[in-house]
């Protein structure tokens, strides 16, 4: 089978290599093998290739942490699934999704929503689960509250915009550049701030009559986090999702004390081991929202397998809007 491999860490365009490998691999006990139909590119893919992610698979490895595929073979002891089932999930590293075949743990396989095509379904799992847990489980977002979403046109940010609107919140999106700002508006954000032309802190304060945002969804860190502390509401909640800016803030806890706001961490991957039933319940809710047309992943680029390295580099450089998806042949 064909698969992309990384032998040394570095920039995706330089270290990812498309190879012909022996295979496809056979599923072990409790696993399923899928033929990959679409693999969504995530920022962690870029971090993993660069060696900057908390998960460091042994070299060589195949990147790609999220896919939609068709079940091809079942491992020993697998029940409830059958060859031909269309599913989504996270492949078992070091054999990632940028390949013709991948292995998944059967317990972490989910039915692909019929309302979404392969590329959209591939982009539903990580981003929308992250946004769901951030907004509902961690921040307890309530109807009528103001939600501030950083990187609102990005992979997880676009999911947060749609889920915030679905929850009845007023959504203010922050994006970098006119094109990304336009995408955030199309996603349904009530107000969009182009951070390259406006001060989002001033805009949020003016739009809320000085109250500030009740919930902040922050996958960026750096200046985005610092600014958020200046425009978060009394008893507001800042959910720290990631550090795409490359700068990890050192929060002044006395400031949180004085303003009465909460700083909440969200590492969605932990729920797969600590609370897997909650992950499955969230998938059921997301599937319903997809069927209702309330959520639909914004797929900005659909690339052939041969261009996967270029897709990962696009996301690594912060030049993508929505999700970049690599399609199976």
N, C-alpha and C positions, 0 to 999 in steps of 0.2 A: 504494500500500500504506500501511497505518498503521504508524507508528513513533514512539517517544518520542525527543525531541531535547532537547539542552541548549544554549542560546544563551549563557548566562552561568553562571559558577561560583557554587555556594552550596549550601544545603540541598536535598536531593532533592525534598521536597514543594513547594518554592518555585520551582525552576528547571527541573524536568522538564516537558515539554509533549508531549501526544499529538497527532500531526498526521497529515494525509493527504498523502503524498508521491507524486511521480511514480515509477513503478517497476512491478514490482520490478527491481532492477539486474541487468544481464547479467554472467555470470561472465567474468573475464579469463582469459588463458592460465594453466593450472595451477590454476584455481579451480573450485569447485562452488557452485551456489546451492542453498540449502535452504529449504523452508517450515518455519518454526519451530513445533515442537509443544510445547516447554517450554524455559524459560530460567531457570537457577538464579541467585539473587541472591548475590553474593559481596561481602565487605567491601571489596575493591578497587573495586567499582562505586561505593560510597558515597564512597570517597576520591577517585576520578576525578571524580565530579560536584562534589565540594568543591574540586578542584584540588590535592589533597594527595598524589596518587599519583605514582610515578616515571614512569609513562607518561601523557603529556598530549596526547591527540588534539586536532586543530584544531577550533575551534568553527565551526558546530554539529556535535555528534556524538551518536550513539545509544549509550547505555550497554548493558552486558550482555556479559560476557566468557565465558559458558559456555552451551551449548545442546544440546538433542536435537532433531533435525529429520529431514525426509525429503528426499533429494536430488531436486531439481526440474529442474536443468539442469547440463550439464557444459561447462567451458571447453576451449579448444583444448589438445590434448596430454594430457588426463586419461584414464587407463586404470585398470582395476580397480574402478571404481565405475559405477553405473548409476542412472537415475531410479527412484525408489521405494525405494532403499536407506535404511534407518533408521540414522542416524549420530549421533555426538557430537563435540564439538570446540569450538574457540575461534574466533569470527568475526573477520573482518578489520576492525579499526577504521579509520576512524571509524563504520563501520556495525555497531553492536553487536547483541546478541541480543534486545533488547526491541523487536521489530518482527515483522511477519508474514513477512518474508523476510530472509535474511542470506547473506553470502558467506564461504566458508572456503577456505583453502589446501588443496588435495587431499592434499598430503603430510602434513598434520596432522589428517586426518579418521580417525576410529576407528569401528568397528562398534559400535552400541549393544547391550549385552548383552540377550539375549532374556529373561533372568530378571528384568529390571527394567522397570517401566513408564516412560513418557516422563519424568515428573517425577523419578523416582529416577535414571534414566539421565543426565538433565541435570545432576544433582548429583554424579555419580561422578567426573568428570574432574579438576578442579582440586584439590578437597579431598582426595580419596583418593590422587591422584598425589603431592600435597605430603606427606601423612602417610607414604606408602610410601617416598619418597626420604629423608625425615627419619629414619625409624626403621631402614631397612635399608641404604641407601647411605651415609648420613652417620654414624649412630650405631651401626650394626652390632648392633642389638638381638638378644640371645640368649635362648633359652628359659630360664625360671626367673629371669630378671632382673626387677627392679622398675622399672616405667615410671610416671613422674608426668606426667599430662596436664593442662595448664591449659586453661580454657575447654572443659571436657570435654563440654559439651552444645552447643557451637557447631558451626559448619560444618566446620572442619578438625579441631577437637578431637574431635568425635564420630567422625570417620574414624580418628583416631589410637587411640581407645579400642578400636574394633573390630579394627583391624589389629594392635594390641598383643596383644590376646587371641588372635588367629589365630596370632601368632608364638610363643605359649606364655609370654608375660610375665605377671607379676602387675601389674595396672593400678590405680593410685590416681588418681582423677579429682578435679579441683578445679572447682567451679561456683559461680556467684553466685545464691543464693536457693534456696528449697525446691523450687520447680518444676523448675529446671534440675538440681538435685541428683538429683531423682527420675528425670529423663530420662537422666542419666548412668548411674544404676543399671540402668535398662532396657536401655541399650546394652551392658551386660555388665561394667562396671567392678567390680573386686573390693571396693574401698573408695572411698567418695565423701566429699569434704570440702566443706561449704558454707562458703565463705570469708567470708560475712557473719556467721557464727555461731561459727566455729572458726578457730584458727591452723593453717594447713596445715603449717607447718614442724614444729610439735610433733606433729601427727598422723603425719606421715611418719616422724619419728624413732622414735616409739613403735611404729608398725606394722612397722618394719624392725629393731627391736632396737638402734637407734642407728646402724645402718650408713648409712641414707639411700637415695635413689633412684639406681639405676644409670644411667637415662636420663631426662632431663627434656625434654618437648615443650612449647615455650613460644611461642605465638602472641600473647602479651599484652604482655610487657615490663613496664616500671615495677616496681611492688612485687612482682609475680609472679616476675620474674627475680631480684631482690634476695633474696627469700625462698628461691628455689631454690638459690642458692649456699650457703645455710646448712644445707640438707638433702640435698645431692648426695653420693653415696658416693665413697669412694676410687676413683680412676680412672673416675669417672662422666663422663657426657657430657651437656651442656646444648645442645640444638638450638634456635637462635634462628630462629623462623619468621616473626614479625611483631611489630607493636607496637600491638595493638588498644587498649591503655590510653592511647595517645597520648604516652607517655613513652619515649624511647629511652635505655636504661641506658648508663652509662659504667663498664664493668666494671673492678674493681680487679684487675689482672693478677697482682699479688703474692699475692692470695688464691687464684687458680687455681694458682699455683706451690706455695703452702704445702699446699693440700689435694689436689694432683694430680688435678685434673679438667680436662676439655676443654670449650672453648666453640666450637661448630660453627655456621656459618651455612648457611641453606638458602633459596636463591632458585630455586624450581622452574622458573620460566620460562626460565632459562638453559639447561636441559637440552634444550629444544625446538630450540635452535640448536647447542649444543655436543655433545649426545649424544642425538639423536633416536631412535636404536635402543633406547636404554635406556628412553625414554618408552613406546615401543611394547611393549617387553618387560614393563614394569610394567602396561600396560593388559591384556595377555594374562593376567597373574597375577590382576589384579583381576577380570577377567571370570570366571575359574575360581572365585574365591572367591564371587562373586555367584551363580554357578550352583550352588554348594554350599550357599548360604544363610548363609555365614559373614559376609558383609558386605551390608548393605542401607542405603543412605542414609536418615537420619531426616528425612523431609519433614514439617515441622510446619504449613506453610501452602501452599495451592495457590490462587493468585490469578488472576483474569482479566487480560488484557492491560491493560484500562482501569485496573487498580489497581497497576500496576508501580511508580509513584512512591511509593505508600504502602509497598510491600514493601521498596524500597531504604531508605526512611527508617527502617523497623522494624529493619533490620540495622544501619544507621548509628548508631542510638540504643542498640544492644546489648540490645534487648528480644526478640530472636528466639531460638528454640531449634531446634537442627538447621539445616535448610535451608528457606528460603522460595523457592518456585518460581512463576514466572509462566507460565501456560499459554496456548498458542496457541488461536485460535478454531476 
